[in-house]
Amino acid sequence: MPTLNLYTNVPVDAVTTSDILKDATKAVAKIIGKPESYVMILVNGGVPMAFAGTEAPAAYGELISIGGLGPSVNAKLSSTVADILQTKLSIDSSRFYIKFYDVQVTETQQCHWTCV
């Protein structure tokens, strides 16, 4: 299940959060090549954060996925999420950092996710 955790120091209202959730879900699913029904997005606004020594609008993200990640996919995901944050929260792409985790699935985990 691809999971994108987004943290920003910008306060986020319910409408903006909903827009980010919808846009990010579609983007992650499309770029990674997994169904939207498997994608989870979390948005945490108003988080105390400094980036490059300033508290100007900034964001940090972590994207965790079982497969589907790699250099070209990661670059496209980073650019697309940065565009969403720029459009919805006016966060410049130079003030956004994202970390990618490509998780290897074990037989036990696979059975848990598909057998439950």
VMD Tcl script that builds the backbone (N, CA, C; Angstrom):
set m [mol new atoms 348]
animate dup $m
set s [atomselect $m all]
$s set {name element resname resid chain x y z} {
  {N N MET 1 A 0.852 -1.181 0.000}
  {CA C MET 1 A 0.000 0.000 0.000}
  {C C MET 1 A 0.891 1.235 0.000}
  {N N PRO 2 A 0.907 2.027 -1.068}
  {CA C PRO 2 A 1.663 3.281 -1.054}
  {C C PRO 2 A 1.060 4.245 -0.033}
  {N N THR 3 A 1.923 4.812 0.798}
  {CA C THR 3 A 1.488 5.769 1.818}
  {C C THR 3 A 2.346 7.016 1.715}
  {N N LEU 4 A 1.693 8.156 1.576}
  {CA C LEU 4 A 2.388 9.435 1.515}
  {C C LEU 4 A 2.018 10.238 2.754}
  {N N ASN 5 A 3.030 10.525 3.581}
  {CA C ASN 5 A 2.864 11.373 4.764}
  {C C ASN 5 A 3.404 12.748 4.407}
  {N N LEU 6 A 2.572 13.765 4.521}
  {CA C LEU 6 A 2.995 15.134 4.251}
  {C C LEU 6 A 2.900 15.966 5.525}
  {N N TYR 7 A 3.953 16.703 5.810}
  {CA C TYR 7 A 4.000 17.596 6.965}
  {C C TYR 7 A 4.339 18.992 6.440}
  {N N THR 8 A 3.629 19.992 6.935}
  {CA C THR 8 A 3.908 21.365 6.538}
  {C C THR 8 A 3.699 22.308 7.705}
  {N N ASN 9 A 4.412 23.418 7.685}
  {CA C ASN 9 A 4.217 24.429 8.721}
  {C C ASN 9 A 3.083 25.389 8.354}
  {N N VAL 10 A 2.478 25.189 7.207}
  {CA C VAL 10 A 1.336 26.008 6.787}
  {C C VAL 10 A 0.059 25.439 7.400}
  {N N PRO 11 A -0.747 26.270 8.081}
  {CA C PRO 11 A -2.037 25.782 8.569}
  {C C PRO 11 A -2.911 25.379 7.374}
  {N N VAL 12 A -3.582 24.245 7.488}
  {CA C VAL 12 A -4.369 23.719 6.374}
  {C C VAL 12 A -5.818 23.561 6.812}
  {N N ASP 13 A -6.736 24.208 6.077}
  {CA C ASP 13 A -8.153 24.068 6.410}
  {C C ASP 13 A -8.723 22.792 5.782}
  {N N ALA 14 A -9.944 22.468 6.148}
  {CA C ALA 14 A -10.568 21.210 5.720}
  {C C ALA 14 A -10.732 21.118 4.203}
  {N N VAL 15 A -11.094 22.208 3.562}
  {CA C VAL 15 A -11.301 22.189 2.109}
  {C C VAL 15 A -9.972 21.963 1.391}
  {N N THR 16 A -8.950 22.685 1.804}
  {CA C THR 16 A -7.635 22.521 1.183}
  {C C THR 16 A -7.102 21.116 1.431}
  {N N THR 17 A -7.273 20.615 2.638}
  {CA C THR 17 A -6.831 19.255 2.954}
  {C C THR 17 A -7.513 18.256 2.040}
  {N N SER 18 A -8.795 18.380 1.854}
  {CA C SER 18 A -9.546 17.476 0.996}
  {C C SER 18 A -9.025 17.521 -0.437}
  {N N ASP 19 A -8.737 18.717 -0.940}
  {CA C ASP 19 A -8.197 18.864 -2.289}
  {C C ASP 19 A -6.831 18.191 -2.415}
  {N N ILE 20 A -5.976 18.392 -1.423}
  {CA C ILE 20 A -4.642 17.773 -1.438}
  {C C ILE 20 A -4.779 16.256 -1.404}
  {N N LEU 21 A -5.657 15.746 -0.543}
  {CA C LEU 21 A -5.856 14.295 -0.445}
  {C C LEU 21 A -6.294 13.707 -1.785}
  {N N LYS 22 A -7.249 14.349 -2.437}
  {CA C LYS 22 A -7.742 13.850 -3.726}
  {C C LYS 22 A -6.668 13.906 -4.795}
  {N N ASP 23 A -6.012 15.056 -4.918}
  {CA C ASP 23 A -4.992 15.217 -5.956}
  {C C ASP 23 A -3.797 14.297 -5.742}
  {N N ALA 24 A -3.341 14.196 -4.507}
  {CA C ALA 24 A -2.182 13.354 -4.211}
  {C C ALA 24 A -2.507 11.872 -4.397}
  {N N THR 25 A -3.711 11.452 -4.011}
  {CA C THR 25 A -4.107 10.055 -4.196}
  {C C THR 25 A -4.057 9.682 -5.672}
  {N N LYS 26 A -4.663 10.505 -6.509}
  {CA C LYS 26 A -4.671 10.236 -7.955}
  {C C LYS 26 A -3.255 10.206 -8.514}
  {N N ALA 27 A -2.434 11.171 -8.121}
  {CA C ALA 27 A -1.074 11.269 -8.646}
  {C C ALA 27 A -0.221 10.074 -8.237}
  {N N VAL 28 A -0.257 9.722 -6.963}
  {CA C VAL 28 A 0.551 8.594 -6.480}
  {C C VAL 28 A 0.123 7.303 -7.168}
  {N N ALA 29 A -1.167 7.065 -7.241}
  {CA C ALA 29 A -1.666 5.845 -7.885}
  {C C ALA 29 A -1.227 5.777 -9.346}
  {N N LYS 30 A -1.403 6.865 -10.065}
  {CA C LYS 30 A -1.067 6.884 -11.491}
  {C C LYS 30 A 0.431 6.692 -11.725}
  {N N ILE 31 A 1.246 7.429 -10.983}
  {CA C ILE 31 A 2.692 7.398 -11.208}
  {C C ILE 31 A 3.302 6.064 -10.775}
  {N N ILE 32 A 2.851 5.515 -9.654}
  {CA C ILE 32 A 3.397 4.235 -9.183}
  {C C ILE 32 A 2.773 3.065 -9.941}
  {N N GLY 33 A 1.557 3.269 -10.452}
  {CA C GLY 33 A 0.893 2.208 -11.202}
  {C C GLY 33 A 0.122 1.245 -10.327}
  {N N LYS 34 A -0.441 1.784 -9.230}
  {CA C LYS 34 A -1.258 0.964 -8.329}
  {C C LYS 34 A -2.651 1.580 -8.239}
  {N N PRO 35 A -3.655 0.769 -7.913}
  {CA C PRO 35 A -5.021 1.311 -7.823}
  {C C PRO 35 A -5.147 2.358 -6.712}
  {N N GLU 36 A -6.008 3.358 -6.937}
  {CA C GLU 36 A -6.257 4.377 -5.917}
  {C C GLU 36 A -6.736 3.759 -4.612}
  {N N SER 37 A -7.425 2.625 -4.697}
  {CA C SER 37 A -7.955 1.973 -3.494}
  {C C SER 37 A -6.839 1.478 -2.571}
  {N N TYR 38 A -5.595 1.445 -3.047}
  {CA C TYR 38 A -4.460 1.003 -2.230}
  {C C TYR 38 A -3.643 2.169 -1.680}
  {N N VAL 39 A -3.958 3.398 -2.071}
  {CA C VAL 39 A -3.133 4.556 -1.715}
  {C C VAL 39 A -3.671 5.242 -0.462}
  {N N MET 40 A -2.749 5.568 0.450}
  {CA C MET 40 A -3.103 6.312 1.666}
  {C C MET 40 A -2.290 7.605 1.688}
  {N N ILE 41 A -2.962 8.710 1.977}
  {CA C ILE 41 A -2.324 10.023 2.072}
  {C C ILE 41 A -2.656 10.619 3.433}
  {N N LEU 42 A -1.661 11.167 4.111}
  {CA C LEU 42 A -1.867 11.861 5.377}
  {C C LEU 42 A -1.342 13.285 5.228}
  {N N VAL 43 A -2.110 14.268 5.667}
  {CA C VAL 43 A -1.698 15.666 5.615}
  {C C VAL 43 A -1.697 16.216 7.032}
  {N N ASN 44 A -0.548 16.717 7.449}
  {CA C ASN 44 A -0.381 17.279 8.783}
  {C C ASN 44 A 0.022 18.742 8.628}
  {N N GLY 45 A -0.925 19.652 8.840}
  {CA C GLY 45 A -0.658 21.073 8.695}
  {C C GLY 45 A -0.359 21.744 10.020}
  {N N GLY 46 A 0.261 22.895 9.946}
  {CA C GLY 46 A 0.568 23.670 11.142}
  {C C GLY 46 A 1.639 23.038 12.014}
  {N N VAL 47 A 2.510 22.241 11.425}
  {CA C VAL 47 A 3.575 21.573 12.171}
  {C C VAL 47 A 4.752 22.537 12.318}
  {N N PRO 48 A 5.246 22.782 13.544}
  {CA C PRO 48 A 6.412 23.654 13.690}
  {C C PRO 48 A 7.569 23.104 12.853}
  {N N MET 49 A 8.116 23.947 11.972}
  {CA C MET 49 A 9.128 23.470 11.039}
  {C C MET 49 A 9.990 24.641 10.574}
  {N N ALA 50 A 11.292 24.401 10.529}
  {CA C ALA 50 A 12.224 25.354 9.928}
  {C C ALA 50 A 12.981 24.614 8.836}
  {N N PHE 51 A 13.215 25.285 7.724}
  {CA C PHE 51 A 13.956 24.711 6.613}
  {C C PHE 51 A 14.906 25.793 6.112}
  {N N ALA 52 A 16.177 25.464 5.972}
  {CA C ALA 52 A 17.203 26.423 5.546}
  {C C ALA 52 A 17.269 27.627 6.481}
  {N N GLY 53 A 17.016 27.380 7.768}
  {CA C GLY 53 A 17.139 28.418 8.768}
  {C C GLY 53 A 15.999 29.402 8.858}
  {N N THR 54 A 14.905 29.101 8.176}
  {CA C THR 54 A 13.759 30.013 8.211}
  {C C THR 54 A 12.463 29.222 8.376}
  {N N GLU 55 A 11.471 29.893 8.941}
  {CA C GLU 55 A 10.161 29.269 9.130}
  {C C GLU 55 A 9.178 29.650 8.020}
  {N N ALA 56 A 9.682 30.090 6.883}
  {CA C ALA 56 A 8.827 30.371 5.722}
  {C C ALA 56 A 8.126 29.076 5.322}
  {N N PRO 57 A 7.014 29.173 4.592}
  {CA C PRO 57 A 6.284 27.956 4.215}
  {C C PRO 57 A 7.196 26.874 3.640}
  {N N ALA 58 A 7.053 25.666 4.216}
  {CA C ALA 58 A 7.885 24.534 3.817}
  {C C ALA 58 A 7.099 23.250 4.040}
  {N N ALA 59 A 7.602 22.167 3.466}
  {CA C ALA 59 A 6.943 20.872 3.648}
  {C C ALA 59 A 7.969 19.749 3.573}
  {N N TYR 60 A 7.632 18.656 4.242}
  {CA C TYR 60 A 8.440 17.436 4.238}
  {C C TYR 60 A 7.499 16.280 3.962}
  {N N GLY 61 A 7.934 15.345 3.151}
  {CA C GLY 61 A 7.110 14.182 2.852}
  {C C GLY 61 A 7.892 12.894 2.934}
  {N N GLU 62 A 7.173 11.819 3.208}
  {CA C GLU 62 A 7.729 10.462 3.180}
  {C C GLU 62 A 6.764 9.606 2.375}
  {N N LEU 63 A 7.284 8.945 1.357}
  {CA C LEU 63 A 6.458 8.061 0.566}
  {C C LEU 63 A 6.994 6.640 0.732}
  {N N ILE 64 A 6.131 5.766 1.214}
  {CA C ILE 64 A 6.480 4.367 1.464}
  {C C ILE 64 A 5.663 3.516 0.509}
  {N N SER 65 A 6.333 2.595 -0.187}
  {CA C SER 65 A 5.620 1.730 -1.125}
  {C C SER 65 A 6.311 0.380 -1.198}
  {N N ILE 66 A 5.512 -0.631 -1.409}
  {CA C ILE 66 A 6.050 -1.971 -1.665}
  {C C ILE 66 A 6.206 -2.063 -3.175}
  {N N GLY 67 A 7.414 -1.805 -3.639}
  {CA C GLY 67 A 7.675 -1.805 -5.072}
  {C C GLY 67 A 7.129 -0.560 -5.743}
  {N N GLY 68 A 7.452 -0.415 -7.020}
  {CA C GLY 68 A 6.949 0.691 -7.820}
  {C C GLY 68 A 7.807 1.939 -7.784}
  {N N LEU 69 A 8.813 1.976 -6.899}
  {CA C LEU 69 A 9.659 3.156 -6.795}
  {C C LEU 69 A 10.982 2.935 -7.521}
  {N N GLY 70 A 11.620 3.999 -7.889}
  {CA C GLY 70 A 12.913 3.978 -8.574}
  {C C GLY 70 A 13.248 5.397 -8.978}
  {N N PRO 71 A 14.443 5.628 -9.490}
  {CA C PRO 71 A 14.879 6.995 -9.784}
  {C C PRO 71 A 13.910 7.813 -10.647}
  {N N SER 72 A 13.423 7.279 -11.740}
  {CA C SER 72 A 12.547 8.072 -12.611}
  {C C SER 72 A 11.169 8.273 -11.982}
  {N N VAL 73 A 10.644 7.243 -11.329}
  {CA C VAL 73 A 9.344 7.357 -10.647}
  {C C VAL 73 A 9.453 8.349 -9.496}
  {N N ASN 74 A 10.511 8.248 -8.719}
  {CA C ASN 74 A 10.709 9.145 -7.577}
  {C C ASN 74 A 10.795 10.603 -8.031}
  {N N ALA 75 A 11.506 10.854 -9.130}
  {CA C ALA 75 A 11.627 12.223 -9.647}
  {C C ALA 75 A 10.259 12.758 -10.068}
  {N N LYS 76 A 9.478 11.926 -10.737}
  {CA C LYS 76 A 8.145 12.359 -11.176}
  {C C LYS 76 A 7.225 12.587 -9.975}
  {N N LEU 77 A 7.276 11.686 -8.984}
  {CA C LEU 77 A 6.459 11.849 -7.774}
  {C C LEU 77 A 6.844 13.128 -7.031}
  {N N SER 78 A 8.137 13.360 -6.875}
  {CA C SER 78 A 8.614 14.549 -6.170}
  {C C SER 78 A 8.125 15.820 -6.859}
  {N N SER 79 A 8.255 15.864 -8.166}
  {CA C SER 79 A 7.819 17.030 -8.933}
  {C C SER 79 A 6.306 17.231 -8.845}
  {N N THR 80 A 5.554 16.142 -8.955}
  {CA C THR 80 A 4.090 16.233 -8.928}
  {C C THR 80 A 3.579 16.665 -7.560}
  {N N VAL 81 A 4.125 16.087 -6.497}
  {CA C VAL 81 A 3.700 16.476 -5.141}
  {C C VAL 81 A 4.104 17.931 -4.873}
  {N N ALA 82 A 5.282 18.320 -5.324}
  {CA C ALA 82 A 5.709 19.711 -5.162}
  {C C ALA 82 A 4.751 20.659 -5.874}
  {N N ASP 83 A 4.294 20.273 -7.061}
  {CA C ASP 83 A 3.320 21.105 -7.794}
  {C C ASP 83 A 2.004 21.231 -7.027}
  {N N ILE 84 A 1.550 20.126 -6.428}
  {CA C ILE 84 A 0.313 20.155 -5.639}
  {C C ILE 84 A 0.475 21.113 -4.454}
  {N N LEU 85 A 1.609 21.011 -3.762}
  {CA C LEU 85 A 1.853 21.880 -2.602}
  {C C LEU 85 A 1.990 23.346 -3.015}
  {N N GLN 86 A 2.579 23.591 -4.171}
  {CA C GLN 86 A 2.700 24.962 -4.679}
  {C C GLN 86 A 1.318 25.529 -4.990}
  {N N THR 87 A 0.502 24.730 -5.661}
  {CA C THR 87 A -0.830 25.179 -6.066}
  {C C THR 87 A -1.764 25.380 -4.875}
  {N N LYS 88 A -1.768 24.432 -3.954}
  {CA C LYS 88 A -2.738 24.453 -2.851}
  {C C LYS 88 A -2.281 25.266 -1.641}
  {N N LEU 89 A -0.939 25.299 -1.392}
  {CA C LEU 89 A -0.453 25.936 -0.167}
  {C C LEU 89 A 0.606 27.016 -0.402}
  {N N SER 90 A 0.916 27.306 -1.660}
  {CA C SER 90 A 1.938 28.308 -2.011}
  {C C SER 90 A 3.304 27.991 -1.411}
  {N N ILE 91 A 3.645 26.708 -1.376}
  {CA C ILE 91 A 4.964 26.282 -0.899}
  {C C ILE 91 A 5.867 26.125 -2.117}
  {N N ASP 92 A 6.934 26.902 -2.160}
  {CA C ASP 92 A 7.879 26.829 -3.275}
  {C C ASP 92 A 8.541 25.447 -3.301}
  {N N SER 93 A 8.758 24.926 -4.496}
  {CA C SER 93 A 9.333 23.579 -4.621}
  {C C SER 93 A 10.722 23.487 -3.999}
  {N N SER 94 A 11.429 24.610 -3.885}
  {CA C SER 94 A 12.757 24.586 -3.256}
  {C C SER 94 A 12.660 24.434 -1.737}
  {N N ARG 95 A 11.439 24.508 -1.192}
  {CA C ARG 95 A 11.233 24.367 0.253}
  {C C ARG 95 A 10.446 23.107 0.574}
  {N N PHE 96 A 10.578 22.118 -0.285}
  {CA C PHE 96 A 9.916 20.824 -0.100}
  {C C PHE 96 A 10.952 19.720 -0.262}
  {N N TYR 97 A 10.934 18.795 0.677}
  {CA C TYR 97 A 11.837 17.644 0.634}
  {C C TYR 97 A 11.007 16.389 0.825}
  {N N ILE 98 A 11.286 15.365 0.035}
  {CA C ILE 98 A 10.556 14.099 0.157}
  {C C ILE 98 A 11.551 12.949 0.219}
  {N N LYS 99 A 11.254 12.010 1.086}
  {CA C LYS 99 A 12.091 10.823 1.262}
  {C C LYS 99 A 11.284 9.612 0.803}
  {N N PHE 100 A 11.923 8.732 0.045}
  {CA C PHE 100 A 11.257 7.557 -0.499}
  {C C PHE 100 A 11.749 6.292 0.183}
  {N N TYR 101 A 10.808 5.403 0.497}
  {CA C TYR 101 A 11.118 4.102 1.085}
  {C C TYR 101 A 10.489 3.022 0.205}
  {N N ASP 102 A 11.326 2.192 -0.404}
  {CA C ASP 102 A 10.828 1.059 -1.185}
  {C C ASP 102 A 10.947 -0.164 -0.281}
  {N N VAL 103 A 9.820 -0.631 0.228}
  {CA C VAL 103 A 9.779 -1.705 1.211}
  {C C VAL 103 A 9.691 -3.056 0.511}
  {N N GLN 104 A 10.449 -3.996 1.002}
  {CA C GLN 104 A 10.377 -5.361 0.484}
  {C C GLN 104 A 9.317 -6.125 1.277}
  {N N VAL 105 A 8.457 -6.857 0.592}
  {CA C VAL 105 A 7.388 -7.598 1.248}
  {C C VAL 105 A 7.884 -8.995 1.621}
  {N N THR 106 A 7.466 -9.430 2.813}
  {CA C THR 106 A 7.767 -10.800 3.220}
  {C C THR 106 A 6.524 -11.644 2.989}
  {N N GLU 107 A 6.675 -12.948 2.987}
  {CA C GLU 107 A 5.535 -13.838 2.754}
  {C C GLU 107 A 4.455 -13.625 3.812}
  {N N THR 108 A 4.846 -13.412 5.071}
  {CA C THR 108 A 3.887 -13.195 6.149}
  {C C THR 108 A 3.094 -11.920 5.919}
  {N N GLN 109 A 3.790 -10.822 5.537}
  {CA C GLN 109 A 3.104 -9.564 5.276}
  {C C GLN 109 A 2.160 -9.701 4.090}
  {N N GLN 110 A 2.592 -10.377 3.046}
  {CA C GLN 110 A 1.761 -10.536 1.867}
  {C C GLN 110 A 0.484 -11.267 2.221}
  {N N CYS 111 A 0.576 -12.310 3.024}
  {CA C CYS 111 A -0.607 -13.057 3.416}
  {C C CYS 111 A -1.523 -12.190 4.272}
  {N N HIS 112 A -0.951 -11.401 5.177}
  {CA C HIS 112 A -1.767 -10.529 6.031}
  {C C HIS 112 A -2.576 -9.552 5.190}
  {N N TRP 113 A -1.918 -8.909 4.194}
  {CA C TRP 113 A -2.612 -7.906 3.395}
  {C C TRP 113 A -3.611 -8.513 2.426}
  {N N THR 114 A -3.340 -9.720 1.928}
  {CA C THR 114 A -4.237 -10.303 0.934}
  {C C THR 114 A -5.170 -11.333 1.517}
  {N N CYS 115 A -4.852 -11.855 2.689}
  {CA C CYS 115 A -5.664 -12.930 3.272}
  {C C CYS 115 A -6.713 -12.418 4.254}
  {N N VAL 116 A -6.577 -11.172 4.684}
  {CA C VAL 116 A -7.502 -10.626 5.680}
  {C C VAL 116 A -8.781 -10.181 5.017}
}
mol reanalyze $m
mol bondsrecalc $m
mol representation Tube
mol addrep $m
